Amino acid sequence: MKKVSWGVLSTAKIGMEKVTPALMRSQWCDVQAIASRSLPSARAAADKLGIPKAYGSYEELLADPAIEAIYNPLPNDLHVPLTLAAARAGKHVLCEKPIALNANEAAQLREVAAKVHIMEAFMVRFHPQWMRTRELVQRGALGELRTVQAWFSYFNRNATNIRNDASKGGGALMDIGCYPIVAGRFLFDAEPVRVMALADMDPDFGVDRSFSALLDFGQGRRLDFTVSMQTTPYQRVHAIGTEKRVEIEIPFNAPQGQETRIFVDDGKVLGGRAAVVETFAACDQYSLEGDAFSLAIRGEQPLQYGVDDAIQNMRIIDALFASQRTGAWVAV
């Protein structure tokens, strides 16, 4: 199969440091171009990463007939506008999370979804540790899955960082809260019916610096999580069943090119001392994501997560913000 020719919109940090190098190392992605609003910036990025073509505007990249797929790591408020522009130019789009500022904006992508593939870039869903955890859940190894718990935090009070800019879709829920939501949907293989939320707002930036939520998936199943942009860096996911639990050690920022671990525990010895450790060979979840998207573009496998999946994630985020404002349960 011929590799898919990729272009990258912007020289954003996540693209430069993680995703684009991973795409370049992948089996089915051929990164041919990168664009910035500044040609010198684009050229510097291209030279640094060894990308053949550099463009001084996003429009020039989208007009390149050789580019088949676009990676869009732009700020949240530009996700839908540039994804639409790329799709209308006939490009498939892997767009960073969250795919939009709200569900109504995300729904605009339905206009082009029949013409090209569009996927929200939740790379975790392609990592073997997540797939193994879901396999254990689905074959009943945990008994009945009752609760998914997640924590995800880092510290950032940089006033110039877009995560602290409310107008750009900043805040903890939008930046990292979307990951626990995906964890619950992925492991329960279901959708929440109602949500409850509590936020701690930064007095200077006006964004949620910490966000806690309870999502009711019905039938006694729940996801509860806390995410924070102003606490000690830490992350964990626990999937807790009636017979066993699984703990994913580094669920979201799985180290690229290093082994990862999950712990399967029946609770017979408190403190996790009876847990069985499962170790996964070194891999790169961004490479796996890029290859899965490229294979879908080539028709070798179906697109696993499309526009409707992304819209649903935004509907849940919208409901959580509504609950935070009202202090009440909100239906999804």
URKABEL-V483289 format. One record per backbone hydrogen bond with DSSP energy under -1.0 kcal/mol. NH is the residue of the N-H (numbers start at 1). CO is the residue of the C=O. Records with the same first field share a line. If there is no record, write none. Layout:
BEGIN
NH->CO / CO
END
This chain:
BEGIN
4->28
6->30
7->69
8->33
9->71
10->35
16->12
17->13
18->14
19->14
20->15
22->18
23->19
24->20
25->21
30->4
32->6
33->6
34->53
35->8
36->55
42->38
43->39
44->40
45->41
46->42
47->43
48->44
49->45
50->46
51->46
53->32
55->34
61->57
62->58
63->59
64->61
67->64
68->5
69->5
70->92
71->7
72->94
78->75
79->76
82->78
83->79
84->80
85->81
86->82
87->83
88->84
89->85
90->87
91->86
92->68
93->117
94->70
95->119
96->72
106->102
107->103
108->105
109->106
110->107
111->108
112->109
115->112
116->112
119->93
121->95
122->120
123->121
125->122
126->123
127->124
131->127
132->128
133->129
134->130
135->131
136->132
137->133
138->134
139->135
140->137
141->136
143->140
146->240
147->240
148->222
149->238
150->224
151->236
152->226
153->234
154->228
156->229
161->158
164->161
165->162
168->165
169->166
170->165
171->163
172->208
175->171
176->172
177->172
179->176
181->177
182->178
183->179
184->180
185->181
186->182
187->183
188->184
189->185
193->216
194->216
195->330
196->214
198->212
200->210
202->207
206->202
209->200
210->200
211->227
212->198
213->225
214->196
215->223
216->194
217->221
221->218
222->146
223->215
224->148
225->213
226->150
227->211
228->152
229->209
231->154
234->153
236->151
237->248
238->149
239->246
240->147
241->244
242->144
243->142
244->142
245->265
246->239
247->263
248->237
249->261
257->283
258->255
260->280
262->278
263->247
264->276
265->245
275->272
276->264
278->262
280->260
288->284
289->285
290->286
291->287
292->288
293->289
294->290
295->291
296->292
297->293
298->294
300->295
310->306
311->307
312->308
313->309
314->310
315->311
316->312
317->313
318->314
319->315
320->316
321->317
322->318
323->319
324->320
325->321
326->322
327->323
330->195
332->193
END
